[in-house]
């Protein structure tokens, strides 16, 4: 059954001048290529997303001539995936700037509400064993629960200057701490950190830190910015033996998964691509948009699509400057890593 979508200018209607200006847009009347090029996703996923968010979007649009959930979803997807300012995307889809802004806000809020459903880090024995097996197949690194990184997304300067959002590169950003599995599915995404915070400080304050301290076994893989912990394996700083070199090589090949995943997210959701411009919103709203894109990434992957399909053409994620660790490596963790290297890479 075709789904009719009303393309309308909500502002005109609210002023009583749009009663006879409705156009009809039928999803089944346009090609798959058109939908994918304009809104960044295949038809079946767009239809799934409309139904997923319909109830939440209807609750917020109870005016008699409100914009439909279908148009709201298309407007938001167009913005997320084009990287265009809302004015140009609103012109493309046929709604005003004010309406476009409301659509993006409402869909973003609805997606953020779905985050606990789509982004979960299960540490039960069955999930843990599955993770071990999948990561070991990547490069032979045992006991991996997930790969960790902290990335930056450029935003405009806050209205009230807050230097905590100025990162080491000198521009304003929000920081996002990500953990993903071997397939690029996000297990954790904390997007609301000021860009000026160090990755180690974010980890220390995050809910992930407490969760991992309670993990029965296994570890995350983190880069050199992070301290070695019994639940966090980092590269050997100055490898000397062949076993340490092999350990570092397996660590790098496995850790690359999280960089590859963020490249795919940034490539698909061009609103996050700092080379195309920056998010022109407050830090809070920018963080919500980033989390909404993370939810969409997982929902797309869980619907059976390739998480990295858009990654090939993406520019590499800029590697962060090395941070001086503020914490010493844990003695027990040093022993765990030594035993790991001897047993599996010696």
Secondary structure, 3 states (H helix, E strand, C coil): CCCEEEECCHHHHHCCCCCCCCEEEEHHHCCHHHHHHHHCCCHHHHHHHHHHHHHHHHHCCCCCCCCCHHHHHHHHHHHHHHCCCHHHHHHHHCCCHHHHHHHHHHHHHHHHHCHHHHCCCCCCHHHHHHHHHHHHHHHCCCCEEEEEEEEEEEECCCCCCCHHHECCCCCEEEEEEEEECCCCCEEEEEEEEECCCCHHHHHHHCHHHHHHHCCCCCEEECCCCCCCECCEECCCCCCCCHHHHHHHHHHHHHHHHHHHHHHHHHHHCHHHCHHHCCECCCHHHHHHHHHHHHHHHHHHHHCCCCCCCCCCCCCCCCCCCCCCCCCCCCHHHHHHHHHHHHHHCC
